Amino acid sequence: MQGDGQWFLNHNRPPVGAGYLQRSVYSLDGAGLTFELDKTEAREVVNFDVVAPPGMDRFAVEVAVAADRRATGLLTDYSVLKRRFELEVQERTTLVLGTQSKPAAAPMSVALPLGEDMPPGRYRISVRADRAGGLVSAYTVREGQRQTYRFFRRSLDGY
């Protein structure tokens, strides 16, 4: 069998010899899904790659975070705990491996920023779609080790 196409394998190409990252994709049914996140930084962003069901022109997804505690006082940002995304399908070229379904929509990314008002800890994030049959992948990208810099000042006369 031969064919041309574009493949979405949840693969990030790292530097040579460093391995790869793998993400799981979950089916969105009528009840939705719940993810748990360990927030470690003052500000983090939870990302979702959403694939609309085959044959859909528009697809709505609601993302909500359960926050029992929130910081008070003067903050530089504030988290919106519930967001609704109205996604418009641009192309239908994604084939889901292991199924015999029609081509689905290309993955669309949405984000849920978590600000300073939510202290580090464990949070439950729910994802619900207006129709069953879509797919979702959730992930965060965290900053790695920071490089420290040292600056030296020298005058032209050597002192």
C-alpha positions, -999 to 999 in steps of 0.1 A, spaced: 0 0 0 13 34 -9 0 69 -2 9 105 5 -1 123 36 8 143 67 13 124 99 9 137 135 27 114 158 32 136 189 69 136 182 92 165 190 125 163 173 152 171 199 189 176 193 207 146 178 210 117 202 188 132 229 157 109 225 122 120 219 90 131 238 58 111 235 23 124 244 -9 104 247 -40 114 229 -74 107 246 -109 104 232 -134 130 243 -167 114 251 -199 131 264 -186 131 300 -153 148 292 -119 142 307 -101 152 339 -63 158 341 -42 164 372 -15 190 371 13 196 396 19 234 392 55 241 403 61 277 390 44 310 398 31 311 362 25 281 340 5 274 309 -14 241 302 -16 234 265 -42 212 248 -40 199 212 -76 192 201 -88 172 171 -124 177 161 -145 147 151 -147 138 114 -173 159 95 -174 189 119 -170 225 107 -170 239 142 -161 223 175 -165 239 210 -143 229 239 -146 240 275 -116 239 298 -120 244 336 -96 242 365 -108 234 401 -90 258 425 -98 254 462 -73 281 472 -62 312 455 -37 339 465 -51 373 475 -35 407 474 -18 427 447 -10 404 418 5 410 384 -19 385 367 -51 366 374 -62 331 362 -95 326 343 -107 293 358 -131 285 330 -126 291 293 -147 281 262 -130 278 228 -150 279 196 -127 262 171 -132 263 134 -119 234 114 -95 244 87 -85 211 71 -94 175 73 -63 156 66 -55 138 99 -58 100 99 -60 83 133 -38 52 134 -55 20 144 -89 31 132 -108 30 99 -124 64 104 -126 92 78 -99 119 79 -103 141 110 -94 178 114 -58 189 119 -49 194 156 -57 228 170 -39 242 201 -56 260 230 -40 272 262 -50 277 298 -26 301 316 -23 296 354 -11 328 371 3 339 404 -31 338 421 -29 300 420 -1 289 443 20 258 434 3 225 441 -19 199 425 -49 210 404 -77 191 385 -84 204 350 -115 192 331 -120 192 294 -155 189 279 -166 191 243 -200 201 228 -200 168 209 -184 134 215 -158 120 192 -129 144 193 -94 138 206 -73 158 231 -37 158 243 -27 178 274 8 189 283 29 217 299 62 230 288 85 240 316 116 260 315 148 239 319 179 249 338 189 285 336 223 295 327 241 319 351 261 347 336 291 365 350 301 399 336 336 414 340 345 450 335 380 459 323 394 493 315 416 499 286 447 505 308 443 470 324 429 481 358 
